Amino acid sequence: MPAPIVLHYWPTPNGHKITIALEEMGLPYEIRLVDIGKGEQFRPEFLAIAPNNRMPAIEDPEGPDGAPIAVFESGAILQYLARKTGMFAGGTERERVAVEQWLMWQMGGVGPMAGQANHFLRYAPQMDPPQVLPYAQDRYRQEVGRLYGVLDRQLAERRFAASDDFTIADMAIYPWASGWERQEQTLDDKPHFARWLDDCSARPGVQRGMAVAAEARSATMTPEEREILFGKR
């Protein structure tokens, strides 16, 4: 039995990417919660492995050549785990290129844009004073819709994002895309995207990954938590 990977984690879309991957790959792991609402991401011991003060991050005691390694950034972690296991990243160079480009599409597009949509649609209006900014709301709502349209067209020709096989690209996209209602999106004009959501959500590994520590995150945010997450730091 390999030594468990330590996952520094909070139940957010970026955290869910890694719990899904670990569950799908059958790797043993242990969770160390990083409560971002309490500012635990700024603790020196966490910054030592994740200098950008963002989770998730992992520590693998059995890294390259058997030596321990720490990895931060969710996309880099997914690529590392795929190389470690030889799973979910394509079997040929052409397939690997397809997986990598859709992974980068998520990292550079869906994650940042959906994150901004969440912020301006859900969190900014709760600030004191409320920040209801129609331009920002429309901007990010529309861009998320455009991106999901891109994915819908891609999924018209294949079952999953990069191919007919489930890959780390899907693991990266799904936790963000599953929040489409909170992002004020519609599935009415995206039938292939809707089918893909169902296909991903039906996978036991995805279900287990999405459920990890789900109870730790509150549906509401206190003023103190908003200051920690959105203040100048």
ROSE-4610 file (N, C-alpha, C; in Angstrom, 1 decimal, always signed):
// ROSE-4610
residu = [M/M/M/P/P/P/A/A/A/P/P/P/I/I/I/V/V/V/L/L/L/H/H/H/Y/Y/Y/W/W/W/P/P/P/T/T/T/P/P/P/N/N/N/G/G/G/H/H/H/K/K/K/I/I/I/T/T/T/I/I/I/A/A/A/L/L/L/E/E/E/E/E/E/M/M/M/G/G/G/L/L/L/P/P/P/Y/Y/Y/E/E/E/I/I/I/R/R/R/L/L/L/V/V/V/D/D/D/I/I/I/G/G/G/K/K/K/G/G/G/E/E/E/Q/Q/Q/F/F/F/R/R/R/P/P/P/E/E/E/F/F/F/L/L/L/A/A/A/I/I/I/A/A/A/P/P/P/N/N/N/N/N/N/R/R/R/M/M/M/P/P/P/A/A/A/I/I/I/E/E/E/D/D/D/P/P/P/E/E/E/G/G/G/P/P/P/D/D/D/G/G/G/A/A/A/P/P/P/I/I/I/A/A/A/V/V/V/F/F/F/E/E/E/S/S/S/G/G/G/A/A/A/I/I/I/L/L/L/Q/Q/Q/Y/Y/Y/L/L/L/A/A/A/R/R/R/K/K/K/T/T/T/G/G/G/M/M/M/F/F/F/A/A/A/G/G/G/G/G/G/T/T/T/E/E/E/R/R/R/E/E/E/R/R/R/V/V/V/A/A/A/V/V/V/E/E/E/Q/Q/Q/W/W/W/L/L/L/M/M/M/W/W/W/Q/Q/Q/M/M/M/G/G/G/G/G/G/V/V/V/G/G/G/P/P/P/M/M/M/A/A/A/G/G/G/Q/Q/Q/A/A/A/N/N/N/H/H/H/F/F/F/L/L/L/R/R/R/Y/Y/Y/A/A/A/P/P/P/Q/Q/Q/M/M/M/D/D/D/P/P/P/P/P/P/Q/Q/Q/V/V/V/L/L/L/P/P/P/Y/Y/Y/A/A/A/Q/Q/Q/D/D/D/R/R/R/Y/Y/Y/R/R/R/Q/Q/Q/E/E/E/V/V/V/G/G/G/R/R/R/L/L/L/Y/Y/Y/G/G/G/V/V/V/L/L/L/D/D/D/R/R/R/Q/Q/Q/L/L/L/A/A/A/E/E/E/R/R/R/R/R/R/F/F/F/A/A/A/A/A/A/S/S/S/D/D/D/D/D/D/F/F/F/T/T/T/I/I/I/A/A/A/D/D/D/M/M/M/A/A/A/I/I/I/Y/Y/Y/P/P/P/W/W/W/A/A/A/S/S/S/G/G/G/W/W/W/E/E/E/R/R/R/Q/Q/Q/E/E/E/Q/Q/Q/T/T/T/L/L/L/D/D/D/D/D/D/K/K/K/P/P/P/H/H/H/F/F/F/A/A/A/R/R/R/W/W/W/L/L/L/D/D/D/D/D/D/C/C/C/S/S/S/A/A/A/R/R/R/P/P/P/G/G/G/V/V/V/Q/Q/Q/R/R/R/G/G/G/M/M/M/A/A/A/V/V/V/A/A/A/A/A/A/E/E/E/A/A/A/R/R/R/S/S/S/A/A/A/T/T/T/M/M/M/T/T/T/P/P/P/E/E/E/E/E/E/R/R/R/E/E/E/I/I/I/L/L/L/F/F/F/G/G/G/K/K/K/R/R/R]
num = [1/1/1/2/2/2/3/3/3/4/4/4/5/5/5/6/6/6/7/7/7/8/8/8/9/9/9/10/10/10/11/11/11/12/12/12/13/13/13/14/14/14/15/15/15/16/16/16/17/17/17/18/18/18/19/19/19/20/20/20/21/21/21/22/22/22/23/23/23/24/24/24/25/25/25/26/26/26/27/27/27/28/28/28/29/29/29/30/30/30/31/31/31/32/32/32/33/33/33/34/34/34/35/35/35/36/36/36/37/37/37/38/38/38/39/39/39/40/40/40/41/41/41/42/42/42/43/43/43/44/44/44/45/45/45/46/46/46/47/47/47/48/48/48/49/49/49/50/50/50/51/51/51/52/52/52/53/53/53/54/54/54/55/55/55/56/56/56/57/57/57/58/58/58/59/59/59/60/60/60/61/61/61/62/62/62/63/63/63/64/64/64/65/65/65/66/66/66/67/67/67/68/68/68/69/69/69/70/70/70/71/71/71/72/72/72/73/73/73/74/74/74/75/75/75/76/76/76/77/77/77/78/78/78/79/79/79/80/80/80/81/81/81/82/82/82/83/83/83/84/84/84/85/85/85/86/86/86/87/87/87/88/88/88/89/89/89/90/90/90/91/91/91/92/92/92/93/93/93/94/94/94/95/95/95/96/96/96/97/97/97/98/98/98/99/99/99/100/100/100/101/101/101/102/102/102/103/103/103/104/104/104/105/105/105/106/106/106/107/107/107/108/108/108/109/109/109/110/110/110/111/111/111/112/112/112/113/113/113/114/114/114/115/115/115/116/116/116/117/117/117/118/118/118/119/119/119/120/120/120/121/121/121/122/122/122/123/123/123/124/124/124/125/125/125/126/126/126/127/127/127/128/128/128/129/129/129/130/130/130/131/131/131/132/132/132/133/133/133/134/134/134/135/135/135/136/136/136/137/137/137/138/138/138/139/139/139/140/140/140/141/141/141/142/142/142/143/143/143/144/144/144/145/145/145/146/146/146/147/147/147/148/148/148/149/149/149/150/150/150/151/151/151/152/152/152/153/153/153/154/154/154/155/155/155/156/156/156/157/157/157/158/158/158/159/159/159/160/160/160/161/161/161/162/162/162/163/163/163/164/164/164/165/165/165/166/166/166/167/167/167/168/168/168/169/169/169/170/170/170/171/171/171/172/172/172/173/173/173/174/174/174/175/175/175/176/176/176/177/177/177/178/178/178/179/179/179/180/180/180/181/181/181/182/182/182/183/183/183/184/184/184/185/185/185/186/186/186/187/187/187/188/188/188/189/189/189/190/190/190/191/191/191/192/192/192/193/193/193/194/194/194/195/195/195/196/196/196/197/197/197/198/198/198/199/199/199/200/200/200/201/201/201/202/202/202/203/203/203/204/204/204/205/205/205/206/206/206/207/207/207/208/208/208/209/209/209/210/210/210/211/211/211/212/212/212/213/213/213/214/214/214/215/215/215/216/216/216/217/217/217/218/218/218/219/219/219/220/220/220/221/221/221/222/222/222/223/223/223/224/224/224/225/225/225/226/226/226/227/227/227/228/228/228/229/229/229/230/230/230/231/231/231/232/232/232/233/233/233]
x = [+0.8/+0.0/+0.9/+0.7/+1.5/+1.2/+2.1/+1.9/+0.8/-0.1/-1.2/-0.6/-1.2/-1.0/-1.7/-1.0/-1.7/-2.2/-3.5/-4.2/-4.7/-4.1/-4.5/-5.7/-6.9/-8.1/-9.2/-10.0/-11.3/-12.3/-13.6/-14.6/-15.0/-14.2/-14.5/-14.3/-14.6/-14.4/-13.0/-12.0/-10.6/-10.2/-10.7/-10.5/-11.1/-12.3/-13.0/-12.3/-11.6/-10.9/-10.0/-9.3/-8.3/-8.9/-9.9/-10.6/-11.2/-11.7/-12.3/-11.1/-10.0/-8.9/-8.4/-8.2/-7.7/-8.7/-10.0/-11.0/-11.0/-11.0/-11.0/-9.7/-8.6/-7.3/-7.1/-7.9/-7.8/-6.5/-6.1/-4.9/-5.3/-4.6/-4.9/-4.5/-5.3/-5.0/-5.6/-5.1/-5.6/-5.8/-6.9/-7.3/-6.8/-6.3/-6.0/-6.7/-7.8/-8.6/-7.9/-8.1/-7.5/-8.7/-9.2/-10.4/-10.1/-10.4/-10.1/-10.9/-12.0/-12.8/-12.2/-11.3/-10.6/-9.2/-8.8/-7.5/-6.3/-6.7/-5.7/-4.7/-5.1/-4.3/-3.1/-3.1/-2.0/-1.0/-1.2/-0.3/+1.0/+2.1/+3.5/+3.6/+3.1/+3.3/+2.6/+1.5/+0.8/+1.5/+2.0/+2.7/+4.0/+4.5/+5.8/+5.6/+4.4/+4.1/+3.2/+2.5/+1.6/+1.9/+2.9/+3.3/+2.3/+1.4/+0.4/-0.8/-0.8/-1.8/-3.2/-3.1/-4.4/-4.3/-5.4/-5.5/-6.2/-6.1/-5.4/-3.9/-3.3/-1.9/-1.8/-0.8/-0.6/+0.9/+1.1/+2.4/+2.4/+3.2/+3.3/+4.6/+4.5/+5.8/+6.5/+5.9/+6.5/+6.5/+7.2/+7.3/+8.3/+8.7/+9.7/+10.9/+11.4/+12.5/+12.3/+11.1/+10.8/+11.0/+11.3/+11.6/+10.3/+10.0/+8.8/+8.8/+7.6/+7.4/+6.1/+6.1/+4.9/+4.5/+3.2/+2.8/+1.6/+1.6/+0.5/+0.0/-1.2/-2.0/-2.7/-4.0/-4.8/-4.5/-4.3/-4.0/-2.7/-1.7/-0.4/-0.5/-1.4/-1.6/-2.2/-3.2/-3.9/-2.9/-2.1/-1.1/-0.1/+0.3/+1.3/+0.6/-0.6/-1.2/-1.5/-1.8/-2.0/-0.7/+0.4/+1.7/+2.1/+1.8/+2.2/+1.5/+0.2/-0.6/-0.7/-0.3/-0.5/-2.0/-2.8/-4.3/-4.8/-5.9/-6.8/-6.1/-5.0/-4.4/-4.1/-4.7/-4.6/-3.5/-3.7/-2.7/-1.7/-2.0/-1.0/-0.7/+0.3/+0.7/-0.4/-1.1/-2.2/-3.3/-3.6/-4.6/-4.2/-2.9/-2.4/-2.5/-2.2/-2.3/-3.8/-4.7/-6.1/-6.5/-6.1/-6.4/-5.8/-4.5/-3.8/-4.5/-4.9/-5.5/-6.8/-7.6/-8.9/-8.7/-7.7/-7.3/-6.9/-6.1/-5.7/-6.8/-7.8/-9.0/-9.7/-9.8/-10.5/-9.7/-8.4/-7.6/-7.6/-7.6/-7.5/-8.8/-9.9/-11.2/-12.3/-12.7/-13.9/-13.7/-12.5/-12.3/-12.3/-11.5/-11.5/-12.8/-13.4/-14.7/-15.8/-16.0/-17.0/-16.8/-15.5/-15.2/-15.7/-15.4/-15.8/-17.4/-18.0/-19.5/-20.0/-19.5/-19.9/-19.7/-18.6/-18.3/-19.3/-19.5/-20.3/-21.8/-22.2/-23.6/-24.0/-23.1/-23.5/-22.9/-21.6/-20.9/-20.9/-20.7/-20.6/-21.9/-23.1/-24.3/-24.5/-23.8/-23.9/-23.0/-22.1/-21.2/-21.8/-21.1/-21.6/-20.8/-21.3/-22.6/-22.6/-23.8/-24.0/-23.3/-22.7/-22.0/-22.8/-23.8/-24.6/-24.1/-23.3/-22.6/-23.1/-24.2/-24.7/-23.7/-22.8/-21.8/-21.0/-20.5/-19.7/-20.5/-21.7/-22.6/-22.8/-23.2/-23.5/-22.2/-21.1/-19.8/-19.5/-19.5/-19.0/-20.1/-21.4/-22.4/-22.4/-22.2/-22.1/-20.9/-19.8/-18.5/-18.6/-19.2/-19.4/-20.3/-21.4/-22.3/-21.6/-20.7/-20.0/-19.1/-18.4/-17.5/-18.2/-19.4/-20.2/-20.7/-20.9/-21.3/-20.2/-18.9/-17.8/-17.7/-17.9/-17.9/-19.0/-20.2/-21.3/-21.0/-20.4/-20.1/-19.0/-18.1/-17.1/-17.7/-18.7/-19.3/-20.3/-20.6/-21.5/-20.8/-19.5/-18.7/-18.0/-18.0/-17.4/-18.1/-17.9/-18.6/-18.1/-16.8/-16.2/-15.4/-14.8/-14.2/-13.1/-12.2/-11.1/-11.2/-12.1/-12.2/-13.5/-13.6/-14.7/-14.4/-13.2/-12.9/-12.8/-13.2/-13.1/-11.7/-11.3/-9.9/-9.8/-8.5/-8.3/-8.9/-9.1/-9.8/-11.2/-11.9/-13.3/-13.3/-12.3/-12.2/-12.0/-11.3/-11.1/-12.3/-13.0/-14.1/-15.4/-15.6/-16.9/-17.2/-16.3/-16.7/-17.1/-16.6/-17.0/-18.3/-18.4/-19.6/-20.8/-20.6/-21.8/-22.5/-21.8/-22.5/-23.2/-23.6/-24.1/-25.3/-26.1/-27.3/-26.9/-25.9/-25.4/-24.8/-24.3/-23.7/-24.7/-26.0/-27.2/-27.1/-26.8/-26.7/-28.0/-28.1/-29.2/-28.7/-29.4/-29.0/-29.9/-30.9/-31.9/-31.3/-30.2/-29.6/-28.2/-28.0/-26.7/-27.0/-27.6/-28.0/-26.8/-25.7/-24.6/-23.9/-23.8/-23.3/-24.1/-25.4/-26.3/-26.1/-26.0/-25.7/-24.4/-23.4/-22.1/-22.1/-22.8/-23.0/-23.6/-24.6/-25.2/-24.2/-23.4/-22.4/-21.4/-20.9/-19.9/-20.5/-21.6/-22.2/-22.6/-22.8/-23.1/-21.9/-20.7/-19.6/-19.4/-19.2/-19.0/-17.8/-16.7/-15.6/-15.8/-16.6/-17.0/-17.9/-18.8/-19.7/-19.0/-18.0/-17.3/-16.4/-15.8/-14.9/-15.6/-16.8/-17.6/-18.1/-18.2/-18.8/-17.8/-16.5/-15.5/-15.6/-15.8/-15.9/-16.9/-18.0/-19.0/-19.7/-19.7/-20.4/-19.6/-18.3/-17.4/-17.7/-18.3/-18.5/-19.9/-20.1/-21.4/-22.0/-23.3/-23.9/-23.9/-23.6/-23.5/-22.1/-21.8/-20.5/-20.6/-19.8/-19.9/-19.1/-19.3/-18.5/-17.0/-16.7/-15.3/-14.7/-15.4/-14.9/-14.8/-15.7/-15.6/-14.4/-14.1/-12.9/-11.6/-11.6/-10.4/-10.3/-11.4/-11.3/-11.2/-11.8/-11.8/-11.1/-10.6/-9.9/-8.5/-7.8/-6.5/-5.4/-4.9/-3.9/-3.0]
y = [-1.2/+0.0/+1.2/+2.1/+3.3/+4.3/+5.1/+6.1/+7.1/+7.5/+8.4/+9.8/+10.3/+11.7/+12.6/+13.7/+14.7/+15.8/+16.0/+17.0/+18.1/+19.3/+20.5/+21.1/+21.2/+21.2/+22.0/+22.6/+23.2/+22.9/+22.6/+22.1/+23.3/+23.6/+24.6/+23.9/+24.5/+23.8/+23.4/+24.2/+23.8/+22.7/+22.7/+21.6/+20.3/+20.4/+19.2/+18.5/+19.3/+18.7/+17.6/+17.9/+17.0/+15.8/+16.0/+14.9/+13.9/+14.5/+13.7/+12.8/+13.5/+12.8/+11.7/+11.9/+10.9/+9.8/+10.1/+9.0/+8.2/+8.9/+8.1/+7.3/+7.8/+7.1/+6.0/+6.0/+5.0/+5.2/+6.5/+6.7/+7.0/+6.5/+6.8/+8.2/+8.9/+10.2/+10.6/+11.6/+12.1/+13.6/+14.1/+15.5/+16.3/+17.5/+18.5/+19.8/+20.1/+21.2/+22.5/+23.4/+24.7/+25.6/+26.1/+26.9/+28.3/+28.6/+29.8/+31.0/+30.7/+31.8/+32.3/+31.4/+31.8/+32.3/+32.3/+32.8/+31.7/+30.5/+29.4/+29.3/+29.8/+29.7/+30.7/+31.5/+32.5/+32.0/+30.8/+30.3/+29.9/+30.2/+29.9/+28.5/+27.6/+26.2/+25.8/+26.5/+26.3/+27.1/+28.3/+29.1/+28.4/+27.6/+26.9/+25.9/+25.4/+24.5/+25.1/+26.2/+26.9/+28.4/+28.9/+30.3/+31.3/+30.9/+31.8/+31.9/+31.3/+31.2/+30.8/+29.9/+29.3/+27.8/+27.2/+25.8/+25.3/+24.1/+23.0/+22.9/+22.1/+21.7/+20.3/+19.6/+18.2/+18.0/+17.1/+16.6/+15.1/+14.6/+13.2/+12.7/+11.8/+11.3/+10.4/+9.9/+9.0/+9.7/+10.8/+11.6/+11.0/+11.8/+11.3/+10.7/+9.6/+8.9/+8.5/+8.4/+8.0/+9.1/+10.3/+11.4/+12.2/+12.8/+13.6/+14.8/+15.2/+16.4/+17.1/+18.4/+19.2/+19.9/+19.9/+20.5/+21.5/+22.7/+23.6/+23.9/+24.5/+24.8/+23.6/+23.7/+22.5/+21.8/+22.6/+22.0/+21.2/+21.8/+21.1/+19.8/+19.9/+18.7/+17.6/+18.0/+17.0/+16.3/+17.1/+16.6/+15.7/+16.1/+15.3/+13.9/+13.9/+12.7/+11.8/+12.4/+11.6/+10.9/+11.7/+11.1/+10.0/+10.2/+9.3/+7.9/+8.0/+6.8/+6.3/+7.1/+6.7/+6.6/+7.4/+7.4/+8.7/+8.7/+9.9/+11.0/+10.8/+11.9/+11.5/+10.5/+10.1/+9.1/+8.2/+7.1/+7.3/+8.3/+8.7/+10.2/+10.6/+12.0/+12.9/+12.5/+13.3/+13.4/+12.3/+12.3/+13.2/+13.1/+14.0/+15.4/+15.8/+17.2/+17.7/+16.8/+17.2/+17.4/+16.5/+16.6/+17.9/+18.2/+19.3/+20.6/+20.7/+22.0/+22.2/+21.2/+21.4/+21.7/+21.1/+21.4/+22.9/+23.4/+24.8/+25.7/+25.2/+26.0/+26.2/+25.2/+25.4/+26.3/+26.1/+26.9/+28.4/+28.7/+30.1/+30.7/+29.9/+30.4/+30.2/+28.9/+28.6/+29.0/+28.6/+28.8/+30.3/+31.1/+32.6/+33.3/+32.9/+33.6/+33.2/+31.9/+31.5/+32.0/+32.1/+32.6/+34.1/+34.9/+36.3/+36.4/+35.5/+35.5/+35.2/+34.2/+33.9/+35.2/+35.8/+36.9/+38.1/+38.5/+39.6/+39.3/+38.1/+37.7/+37.3/+36.7/+36.2/+36.9/+37.3/+37.8/+39.3/+40.0/+41.4/+42.1/+41.6/+42.2/+42.0/+41.1/+40.9/+41.8/+42.6/+43.4/+44.6/+45.2/+46.4/+47.6/+48.6/+48.5/+47.5/+47.1/+46.2/+46.7/+45.8/+46.2/+45.4/+46.1/+45.5/+46.2/+45.5/+46.2/+45.5/+46.0/+45.4/+45.1/+46.0/+45.8/+44.5/+44.4/+43.3/+42.0/+42.0/+40.9/+40.4/+41.3/+40.9/+40.4/+41.1/+40.7/+39.3/+38.9/+37.6/+36.5/+36.9/+36.0/+35.6/+36.6/+36.3/+35.5/+35.8/+35.1/+33.7/+33.4/+32.0/+31.3/+32.0/+31.4/+31.1/+32.0/+31.8/+30.5/+30.4/+29.3/+28.0/+27.9/+26.7/+26.4/+27.4/+27.1/+26.5/+26.9/+26.3/+24.8/+24.6/+23.2/+22.4/+22.9/+22.2/+21.8/+22.7/+22.3/+21.2/+21.3/+20.2/+18.9/+18.9/+17.7/+17.1/+17.8/+17.3/+16.2/+16.1/+15.1/+14.1/+14.2/+13.3/+13.2/+12.1/+12.0/+12.9/+13.1/+14.0/+15.1/+15.9/+17.2/+16.9/+16.0/+15.9/+14.7/+13.7/+12.5/+11.8/+10.5/+9.7/+9.1/+9.4/+8.9/+10.0/+9.7/+10.7/+10.9/+12.2/+12.6/+13.7/+14.0/+15.1/+16.4/+16.6/+17.8/+17.9/+16.8/+16.7/+16.9/+16.4/+16.5/+18.0/+18.7/+20.2/+21.0/+20.7/+21.5/+21.2/+20.0/+19.6/+20.4/+20.5/+21.2/+22.6/+23.3/+24.6/+24.6/+23.7/+23.7/+23.2/+22.4/+21.9/+23.0/+24.2/+25.3/+26.3/+25.8/+26.6/+27.4/+26.9/+27.6/+28.8/+28.7/+29.8/+30.9/+30.4/+31.4/+32.0/+31.7/+32.2/+31.8/+30.5/+30.0/+29.1/+28.8/+27.9/+26.7/+25.6/+24.4/+24.2/+25.1/+24.9/+24.9/+25.7/+25.7/+25.0/+24.1/+23.4/+21.9/+21.2/+19.8/+18.9/+19.1/+18.2/+18.5/+19.8/+20.2/+19.5/+19.6/+19.0/+17.5/+16.8/+15.4/+15.1/+15.9/+15.7/+15.9/+16.9/+17.0/+15.8/+15.2/+14.0/+12.8/+12.7/+11.6/+11.7/+13.0/+13.2/+12.9/+13.4/+13.3/+11.9/+11.0/+9.6/+8.8/+9.3/+8.5/+8.4/+7.2/+7.1/+7.9/+7.9/+8.7/+10.2/+10.7/+12.1/+12.4/+11.5/+11.7/+11.7/+10.7/+10.7/+11.9/+12.3/+13.5/+14.8/+15.0/+16.2/+16.2/+15.0/+15.0/+15.2/+15.2/+15.3/+16.6/+16.4/+17.6/+18.6/+18.2/+19.1/+19.9/+19.2/+19.8/+20.9/+21.1/+22.1/+23.5/+23.6/+24.9/+25.4/+26.6/+27.1/+27.8/+27.8/+28.4/+29.9/+30.5/+31.9/+32.3/+33.6/+34.1/+35.2/+35.2/+36.3/+37.5/+38.7/+39.8/+39.6/+38.9/+38.6/+37.7/+36.7/+35.9/+36.6/+37.5/+38.3/+39.2/+39.7/+40.6/+39.8/+38.6/+37.7/+37.3/+36.9/+36.4/+37.5/+38.6/+39.7/+41.0/+41.0/+42.2/+42.3/+43.4/+43.6/+42.9/+41.8/+41.0/+40.3]
z = [+0.0/+0.0/+0.0/-1.0/-1.0/+0.1/+0.5/+1.6/+1.1/+1.9/+1.5/+1.1/+0.1/-0.3/+0.7/+1.1/+2.0/+1.1/+1.2/+0.5/+1.4/+1.1/+1.8/+1.0/+1.7/+0.9/+1.7/+0.9/+1.3/+0.2/+0.6/-0.4/-1.3/-2.3/-3.3/-4.7/-5.8/-7.1/-7.3/-7.0/-7.2/-6.2/-5.0/-4.1/-4.7/-5.2/-5.7/-6.8/-7.6/-8.7/-8.2/-7.1/-6.7/-5.9/-5.1/-4.5/-5.5/-6.6/-7.7/-8.3/-8.6/-9.2/-8.3/-7.0/-6.1/-6.0/-6.0/-5.9/-7.2/-8.3/-9.6/-9.8/-9.3/-9.5/-8.4/-7.4/-6.4/-5.5/-5.4/-4.6/-3.1/-2.2/-0.8/-0.4/+0.4/+0.7/+2.1/+2.7/+3.9/+3.7/+4.3/+4.2/+5.3/+5.0/+6.0/+5.6/+6.3/+5.9/+6.1/+5.1/+5.1/+5.0/+6.2/+6.3/+5.7/+4.5/+3.9/+4.4/+5.1/+5.7/+7.0/+7.6/+8.8/+8.5/+7.2/+6.8/+7.0/+7.1/+7.3/+6.1/+5.0/+3.8/+3.9/+4.9/+5.1/+6.2/+6.8/+7.8/+7.1/+7.8/+7.3/+6.8/+7.5/+7.1/+5.8/+5.6/+4.3/+3.2/+3.4/+2.4/+2.0/+2.9/+2.6/+1.4/+1.2/+0.1/-1.0/-0.6/-1.6/-1.5/-2.1/-1.8/-2.4/-3.2/-3.7/-2.8/-1.6/-0.6/-1.1/-2.1/-2.6/-2.4/-2.0/-2.0/-3.2/-3.7/-2.9/-3.2/-2.3/-2.5/-2.0/-2.5/-2.0/-1.6/-0.7/-0.4/-0.6/-1.5/-1.8/-1.2/-0.2/+0.4/-0.5/-1.6/-2.6/-3.9/-4.0/-5.3/-6.3/-7.2/-8.2/-7.5/-8.0/-7.5/-6.0/-5.6/-4.2/-3.2/-3.6/-2.7/-2.5/-1.4/-1.2/-2.1/-2.4/-3.2/-2.8/-2.9/-2.7/-4.0/-4.3/-5.6/-5.3/-5.8/-5.7/-7.1/-7.2/-8.4/-8.9/-8.9/-9.2/-10.5/-11.6/-12.8/-12.8/-12.1/-12.0/-11.2/-10.2/-9.4/-10.2/-11.0/-11.9/-12.8/-13.4/-14.4/-13.6/-12.4/-11.7/-11.3/-10.8/-10.5/-11.7/-12.8/-14.0/-14.5/-14.4/-14.7/-13.7/-12.4/-11.4/-11.6/-12.0/-12.1/-13.5/-14.5/-15.9/-16.3/-15.7/-15.9/-16.3/-17.1/-17.3/-18.0/-18.8/-19.5/-21.0/-21.5/-22.9/-23.0/-24.0/-24.2/-25.3/-26.1/-27.2/-27.1/-27.8/-27.7/-28.2/-29.3/-29.8/-28.7/-28.0/-27.0/-25.8/-25.5/-24.4/-24.7/-25.9/-26.4/-26.2/-26.6/-26.5/-25.0/-24.2/-22.7/-22.2/-22.5/-22.0/-22.4/-23.7/-24.1/-23.5/-23.2/-22.5/-21.0/-20.5/-19.1/-19.0/-19.9/-19.9/-20.2/-21.0/-21.3/-20.0/-19.2/-17.9/-17.0/-16.9/-16.0/-16.3/-17.6/-18.1/-18.4/-18.5/-18.9/-17.9/-17.8/-17.0/-15.5/-15.0/-13.6/-13.2/-13.9/-13.6/-13.9/-15.0/-15.4/-14.5/-14.2/-13.3/-11.9/-11.5/-10.2/-10.1/-11.1/-11.1/-11.2/-11.9/-12.0/-10.6/-9.9/-8.5/-7.6/-7.8/-6.9/-7.1/-8.3/-8.6/-8.5/-8.7/-8.6/-7.2/-6.4/-5.1/-3.9/-4.0/-2.9/-2.8/-3.9/-3.9/-3.4/-3.8/-3.3/-1.8/-1.2/+0.3/+1.1/+0.4/+1.1/+1.8/+2.6/+3.3/+3.0/+2.2/+1.5/+0.4/+0.0/-1.1/-2.4/-3.1/-4.4/-5.5/-6.0/-7.2/-8.4/-9.2/-10.4/-11.6/-12.3/-13.4/-14.6/-14.8/-15.9/-15.6/-14.4/-14.0/-14.0/-13.5/-13.5/-14.9/-15.8/-17.2/-17.9/-17.7/-18.3/-18.0/-16.8/-16.4/-16.7/-16.5/-16.8/-18.3/-19.1/-20.6/-21.0/-20.4/-20.7/-20.3/-19.1/-18.7/-19.7/-20.1/-21.1/-22.4/-22.8/-24.1/-24.0/-22.8/-22.6/-22.6/-21.9/-21.9/-23.3/-24.1/-25.5/-26.3/-26.0/-26.7/-26.3/-25.0/-24.5/-25.1/-25.2/-25.8/-27.2/-28.0/-29.4/-29.4/-28.5/-28.5/-28.1/-27.2/-26.7/-27.7/-28.7/-29.8/-30.5/-30.5/-31.3/-30.4/-29.1/-28.3/-26.9/-26.2/-24.9/-23.8/-23.8/-22.8/-23.4/-22.6/-23.2/-24.2/-23.9/-24.8/-25.7/-25.4/-26.1/-25.7/-26.0/-25.5/-24.2/-23.7/-22.3/-21.3/-20.1/-19.0/-18.6/-18.5/-18.3/-17.2/-16.9/-16.0/-16.5/-17.8/-18.2/-17.7/-17.7/-17.2/-15.7/-15.0/-13.6/-13.2/-14.1/-13.8/-14.1/-15.2/-15.6/-14.8/-14.4/-13.8/-12.5/-11.6/-10.3/-10.5/-11.5/-11.8/-12.6/-13.6/-14.5/-13.7/-12.7/-11.9/-11.2/-11.1/-10.5/-11.5/-12.6/-13.7/-13.2/-12.3/-11.9/-11.0/-10.2/-9.4/-10.2/-11.4/-12.3/-13.3/-13.0/-13.8/-15.3/-15.5/-16.9/-17.2/-18.4/-18.8/-19.6/-19.5/-20.3/-21.5/-21.7/-22.7/-24.1/-24.3/-25.6/-25.6/-24.6/-24.5/-24.2/-25.1/-24.8/-24.5/-25.2/-25.1/-23.8/-23.4/-22.1/-21.0/-21.1/-20.1/-20.0/-21.1/-21.1/-20.4/-20.7/-20.1/-18.6/-18.1/-16.7/-16.1/-16.7/-16.2/-16.2/-17.3/-17.4/-16.3/-16.0/-15.0/-13.6/-13.3/-12.0/-11.7/-12.7/-12.4/-12.0/-12.1/-11.8/-10.3/-9.7/-8.3/-7.8/-8.5/-8.1/-8.0/-9.0/-8.9/-7.7/-7.5/-6.4/-5.0/-4.9/-3.7/-3.5/-4.6/-4.6/-4.2/-4.8/-4.5/-3.1/-2.5/-1.1/+0.0/-0.3/+0.7/+1.5/+2.8/+3.7/+3.3/+2.6/+2.1/+3.3/+4.4/+5.6/+6.2/+5.8/+6.4/+5.9/+4.7/+4.1/+4.3/+4.9/+5.1/+3.8/+3.7/+2.6/+2.6/+3.8/+3.9/+4.4/+4.2/+4.5/+5.5/+6.6/+7.5/+7.0/+7.6/+7.2/+7.4/+8.5/+8.7/+7.7/+7.2/+6.2/+4.8/+4.5/+3.3/+3.3/+4.5/+4.6/+4.4/+4.9/+4.7/+3.3/+2.6/+1.3/+0.2/+0.5/-0.6/-0.2/+1.0/+1.4/+0.8/+1.0/+0.4/+1.3/+0.7/+1.5/+0.5]
